């Protein structure tokens, strides 16, 4: 009989410390430099970049997923992302120096069960932001 070293993902149970440990592990696994401060996980999906961190000091800790959309010249009539139907949560920023939108998604840690749901939350934020960009391009 073969033995496997598989360890199931840690259940977060609403613990900011567990989410923080997971982010640190993911940053380490991706080979990103740790600054000694709070971990920031950077993931690139083609032209879309996400930066994910934990707002542990908030009254209700949350995961912040910042989605950096590709540089684009948008039509003057393009609606802000949150004005579009079906785009719940978060806020958007326009970075004039880079010519891109940055969309911030705040996800309560109570919504995150484990590492898989954390990664799913990042992917969902990226997908929503990318779909909005396609709708106005």
N, C-alpha and C positions, 0 to 999 in steps of 0.2 A: 504494500500500500504506500502510495506516494504522499509525502507531507508537503503542505503548502505554508508559506510564511505570510499569507494574506492576513492583514489586520483590517477589519472593517473601519470605515471612517468614524471618528469620534463624534458622538452626539453632542450638539452644542447645549441643548437644554436652556436656551436663553442666556447663556453665560458669555459676557463680553470677553472674559479671559480665554475661553475656549476658541472664540472666533479669532482673537488676537494670535493665539498659538497657531491656528490653521493658516492665517495670512503669513506669519513668519516662515512656516514650513514651505508654503507655496513660493514665496520670494526666494528662499534658499534653493528649492528644486529648479527654479527657472534660471538660476545662476545670476540673478540680479544682485547688485551691491547693496548691502545693508548698511545704513548710515548710523546705526545704533539707536536711532529714534523709532517712532512708530513705523511699522512696515507699510510700504506702498507697493502693491502688485501692479506691474505694467504688463499688459498683454496687447499685442498688435494683431489685428485681423485685416489683412490687405491694407487698405488706406485708413481704417478706423483704429484708433488707439484707445484703450481703456486704462484708467488709473483707479485702483481700488484701495481704500483705506477704511479704518474703523474710527468713528467718532465716539470713543469710549468715555469721554468726559461729559457728554451730553446727559441731560436728565434721563432720557430714554436712549441708550446707546443705539447707534445705527451704522450700517455699512454705507459708505458713500462711493458710488461708482460714477466717475467722471468719464464721459464718452467724448472724445475729440474726433469730430467729423472731418473728412478730407477738406482741404482748401477748395473753395468753390466760389464762383460768382453767382449769386442767386438772383432771380428775378425780383424787381423792386416790390412786387405784390406778394412775395412769399410770406406766408403767415408764420409767426413764431411757432415752434413745436407744440407748446402747450395750448395754443389756440386751436390746434387741429383736433377734431373728434377722435376719440380712441387713444389718446396719449395721456394717460394718467400719471401723476406723480412727478416729482423732481422740479427742476428749474433750468432755464437755458441762459447761456451767456453768448455774446458775440465778441470774439477776440479780433479786434480790428487790425492789430499788428500782424497777426498770422492769417487773417482772412478766413476764419473758420468758426463754426458753432461749437460750443462745448455744452453738453447737456449733463446735468447732475441728477442722479437718481439716489434718493435716500431710502434705504430699506431697513426697517426695524429688525434687530437681531432675533426677535421672537419669531420672525418668518423664516429663519434659517435653521434647518434641522441639523445639517452636517456639511462637510466639505462639498459634497455633490450639489446641495442646494445653493451654497455660496457661489460655486462656479456657474450654476444655472441662472442665478440672479444677474451675474455679470453678462452672460450671453443674452439674456432677455433684454437688459438695458441696451446692449449693443444693437440687437435686432430692432427694437423700437426706434432708436435714433436713426439707424440706417434706412428703415422703412419711411420715416418722415422725410429724410433727405431725398430719397427717390421720388416721393410724392410732390416735392416742390422743385425738382430739377428739370 
